[in-house]
Amino acid sequence: MKDVSLFLLKKVFKSRLNWIILALFVSGLGVTFYLNSRTANSHSLESELETSLVKDERIINEYEEKLSQISDISSEEYQITKNNLDGQKNLSTQKTEILTLLKEGRWKEAYYLQWQDEEKNYEMISNNPTISSDFKMAVDRQRKIYQALYPLNIKAHTLEFPTHGIDQIIWILEAIIPTLFVIAIIFMLTQLFAERYQNHLDTAQLYPFSKVTFAISSLGVGVGYVTVLFIGISGFSFLVGSLISGFGQLDYPYPIYSLVNQEVTIGKIQDVLFPSLLLAFLAFIVIVEVVYLIAYFFKQKMPVLFLSLIGIVGLLFGIQTIQPLQKIAHLIPFTYLRSVEILSGRLPKQIDNVNLNWSMGMVLLPCLIILLLVGILFIERWGSSQKKEFFNRS
């Protein structure tokens, strides 16, 4: 079996397509990291406060100008305008104080004040029936993040535009794995598995080992190659992020939505990171087995590639818009490639599927892996015995 694996590995490394895909990934990640670094600064709390203070100054000037035009200082209009002016000045003073603390690196004090401000905002809107539930949830999410963040006494990260090492891995799992990565590995696996069939001839019959041995080795090489590629891409992103912005914190606050309780809770980034890695890895194994089966039945590269993309990528993106698929999304193994969205509760909320969770994935994926493996070994063994029977008769 070792000889078979080495033979298949040589084929993988000799493929120019694989190296081109790898080079494109590395360059794409480099460009993305650069863009994230630039965008993160413009979405930081400091940047938001600076922008808000400019607006506040304009509003204050407008109120002052309006006051100067009202001659009767005892009028109701004057009093309302003056109260608005005083309120706006207080808000501006508080924002200036928070911004000063942030610039001095006094994170704990700055985020404590920001939490208090978010608490006031939430109290104002929580009982207002005219405000949408999504907006209320967004404000609730912000106040809980700052509540969890200030005791850590660290600078806030912009998770939507990650620059730290750990944040980069979460971003890879969320944005790259269910899109570019899955398409790339389908191309690579098609190349690996469909090359076995030349002019409708199964070349595995020509090798001095059984087809079952060949199948096990092929699957092993496929899983190994996908895993190494994933570790390489994640490792590259983690290394670049750690060198430039720092390692990050495993206990950094991470918002998690509970569809059952209809509320946002704040967990730690490690609560999402490690389970997401496991779910994604199990989903990779299912994809390897599915592409292998498609290659076994259809044999030619183009049909195998087309059917794999339709069957895997089509279902993966289909749950976003096709309602019948949303109801059974928890039974589709490829859904679990979106592991971060599942663990954070965003995808279950978006498609309104309470069964889509970590526990279901950990039951479904291992069972499918075993069933598919047994099925592959059975058809390979059955195919070999049928061939032997045919030759013995003739």
ABEGO torsion letter per residue (X at the ends): XAAAAAAAAAAAAABAAAAAAAAAAAAAAAAAAAAAAAAAAAABAAAAAAAAAAAAAAAAAAAAAAAAABABAABAAAAAAAAAAAAAAAAAAAAAAAAAAAAAGBAAAAAAAAAAAAAAAAAAAAABAABBAAAAAAAAAAAAAAAAAAAAGBBBBBAABBABAAAAAAAAAAAAAABAAAAAAAAAAAAAAAAABBGGBBAAAABABBAAAAAAAAAAAAAAAAAAAAAAAAAAAAAAAAAAAEAEBAABBBBBBBAAAGBBBBBBAAAAAAAAAAAAAAAAAAAAAAAAAAAAAAGBAAAAAAAAAAAAAAAAAAAAABAAAAAAAAABAAAAABAAAAAAGAAAAAAGBAABBAAAAAAAAAAAAAAAAAAAAAAAAAAAAAAAAAAAAX
